[in-house]
Amino acid sequence: MSKGDRLVDLYQHRLITEGIRIIEKPSPSNNFNADYNHLSFSDALLKRTQLAELRYQVGPVFLHFQYLIKLFCALMCVVFLCVGASSVSHFLVSEKGSQINFFWAIILFIVPNVISLIVWVFLYFKRYAFNFAWLTNLSVSIIGLLDTFHHKVNTKHPYYTALFRYYFEHRFGKYMGKAQLSFISHLWWSSYLLGATLSLLLVLATHQVDFIWQTTILNEGAFLWLTQTLTYLPELLSINVPSPSDVSHASIGIINPLQAAQDIRVSWSNLLIFSLMIYALLPRIILLLTFYQRIKSKKKHFTIDFSLPYYVQLKSLLHPITNAHFIKDADQQKASEEMKVNNAHYNEALVLPEKMYPFAIELDEKCLKQANSHIKAHYEEPLINILDNQSQQAVLSQLSSSKAENIVIYVDVKRLPDRGWLRLVKQCCYESNVTVYLILLGEQSVDVNSSLSVRLQDWIEIAAQARISTENITYLINNNSLSDDIKNEVEIG
């Protein structure tokens, strides 16, 4: 298998993984058990996708969507090809079929193309230029109608609509949308211009036409300037094009000798075909190929967002947390024998530094009491609980004035970590030498509560983003909520 084939295969696997997420969300299924222990999360996820695909059959549905979109684009290409071909006979050649208004031809084919390119550039570089909600609904209807006349897959797969909405969002949404829509736009314009070019060649090959120009308010100088502009490139290539005198001869009423008239026809024909191919069709083809490569690059670099709650939960299923350190509570020397762990390093407690600045983030009354009880042996000042902007600014101000190099943060493990929390922690790290300790407060052991295990994994993930070492993360169980024989503290190693 070539490198390109491997990349395409990897893209398809990742796309199928996302399709499985759409089917299983909000929580992953635990029915695809296998030996994932010795695999990285990416490899374990790939293995699970292969197992889940046997049940869900997402791949054939995505391939069918791809086929339907290609079929729809191909049908529209044929339509635009026919429209471009018919526009020559309907709007360009006169009723007698013996005259072509050259400048009207330029306006008819090149000017709209230039305007559409300007609009495309504006929309391409403008953020949030499109609202895809209505476009998604319209596409679902069109593809569904096309599918009804084709394979009727929508009657076979129970998640047809949900999978199509994801596939459409993936191909035409934030990640790949601009490249994909640009590619289709240039493809259809290329079809239209190709149809017009071929039809024009056919008309010129089978008809003898004279080229004229007509105007009511413009003078000959405007047409002379436009002609000289268009003839600059073909003259460099030694192509026979109209001279300034030919522009005057092209006005109505001028009669030329037979041979001179034929030479003028050929020069005007050369300029018209050259202008249509070089100034209109060629830029579209170049852009078409550019965005084709852009789409391939997007597929090559497509990655799965493992920070989504679904994948955080899935990671805890594939790689359960087995490295929790059970630590004896400082106030309770009689721990349950059932909670003892053979590995000696599990009994190593987290040692807080002597000089530190502690604070809490959005703790309720119960957790705040637990945090104050834990910190009073190390810190004399009242613990600030950040609940609003005022308390946040107070903490940041005290941190700045104290120049503390060690920060201890208390949070409730049941709380969902978010970007606001991450941003606050990064603000607290005002210098590179600041060390952050994270103490998670809870009421149960992670071994007896699966949802707690998932939330604990969430905190580990976001702590890594905040550059908090795993050695500085501790899970502290509230002793008052446990039985007398199970009172301990859990450290994440």
Residue, then its C-alpha position, 0 to 999 in steps of 0.5 A: m500500500s502506498k503512502g497516499d493510500r495509507l493516509v486515505d485509509l487513516y482518514q476513513h478510519r477517523l471519519i468512521t470513528e466520528g460516525i460511531r461517536i454520533i451514533e453512541k453519544p453522549s456516552p460510549s458503549n462498553n460492549f466492544n471489549a478487547d485487550y487495549n492495555h498495551l496500546s496507545f489511546s490512538d491505536a486502542l481507538l482504532k482497534r475499537t473502531q474496527l470492532a464497532e464498525l462490524r455492528y454499526q456499518v458506518g463506512p458504507v453509509f459515508l461512502h454512499f454519501q460521498y457517491l451521492i454528493k459526487l453524483f449531484c455535483a456531476l449532474m450540475c456540471v452537465v447542467f452548467l455545461c449545457v447552459g454555457a453552450s446554449s448561451v452562445s447561440h441565445f445571447l451572443v450570435s445575432e438572429k441572422g447568425s452572421q454577426i457577433n458583438f465582440f464586446w457584448a461577448i466579453i461582458l457576457f462571459i468574462v465580466p460576470n466571472v470576474i465579479s463572481l471571483i471578487v465575491w468569492v474572495f470576499l466570502y472566503f476570507k470573511r469569518y462566519a460568512f455562511n449560516f449552514a443550518w438552512l443549507t444543511n436542511l436543504s441538502v438533506s432534502i435534495i440528497g434524500l430525494l436523490d437517494t430515493f430514486h437511487h438506492k433507498v439507503n435511508t430506509k435501511h440504516p437507522y441513523y441515516t439522517a444523523l450521520f448525513r448531518y455530521y458528514f455534511e458538517h464535516r465536508f461543508g462546515k468549519y474544518m473543510g467547508k471553505a475549501q469544499l465549497s470553493f472547489i465546487s464553485h470553481l468546478w461549476w464555473s469551469s463547466y459553464l465556461l468550458g461549455a461556452t468555449l466549446s460552443l463558440l469554437l463550434v459556431l466559428a468553425t461552422h459559420q462565417v461571422d463578422f465581429i462588430w461593436q455597438t454603443t449609444i453613449l460610449n465612444e470609440g476610445a473606450f473600445l480601443w482601450l479595452t481591445q489593447t488591454l486584451t491583446y497584450l498577452p496574445e501579442l507576446l505569444s505572436i498570436n494574430v489579434p485585431s489592430p487599432s484600425d480593426v477596432s474602427h473597421a468593426s463599427i457598423g457600416i464599414i465595408n472591408p475588401l474580401q481578403a481583409a475582412q477574412d483576416i479581421r474575422v480570424s484576428w477577432s476570433n483569436l482574441l475572443i477564444f484566447s480571452l475566454m480561455i485565458y482570462a476566464l477558464l484558465p484561472r478557474i481551472i487553476l483555482l479548481l486544482t488548488f482547492y482539490q489539493r487543499i481538500k486532500s491536505k485537509k483530509k491528510h491532517f484531519t484529527i479527532d478532538f480527544s477533548l470532547p466529553y465522549y472521548v474523555q469517557l471512552k479513554s477511561l473505558l479503554h484505559p481505566i485509571t489504575n494508577a491511583h495512589f491510596i494515601k492514609d489520611a493524616d488524621q486517621q491512622k487506622a485505615s481499612e485493610e481492604m484499602k491497602v495496596n501492595n505497591a509501596h509508592y501508592n502510600e506516598a503522600l503529597v507533601l505541600p510546600e511550606k511557603m504557598y498561596p492556597f485558594a478555592i474555586e467555586l466550592d460549596e459550603k461542604c467542600l469549602k469546610q473540607a478544604n479549610s480543614h485540610i489547609k489549616a495545618h499549613y496556612e493561617e490566613p482564611l482561604i479565599n473561595i473564588l465565586d465572582n469577578q471580585s474574588q477572582q481579582a482579589v486572589l490575582s492581586q494577592l498573588s502578584s503582591s506575595k510573589a508566591e512560587n507555590i500555588v495550591i488550588y482546591v476544586d470540587v471533583k464533581r464540577l466540570p472543568d472548563r476553559g474559564w478554569l483553565r484561563l484562570v489557572k494560567q493567569c495565576c502562573y504569572e512567572s515560569n517558576v510558579t508551581v501549581y498543586l491541584i487538590l480535588l475534593g470528593e466524597q467517594s473513592v473512584d473505584v466505587n463510582s464510575s461517573l466519578s472516575v470519568r470526571l477525575q479523568d477530565w480534571i487530569e486532562i485539563a490539568a495537563q493543559a495547565r502544565i500541572s504535573t501529575e505528581n502535584i495532583t491529589y484527590l482528597i476524600n471527605n472523611n465525614s462522608l465515609s464509614d469509620d473504617i474507610k477514610n483515606e486520601v487518593e493521589i493521582g500518580 
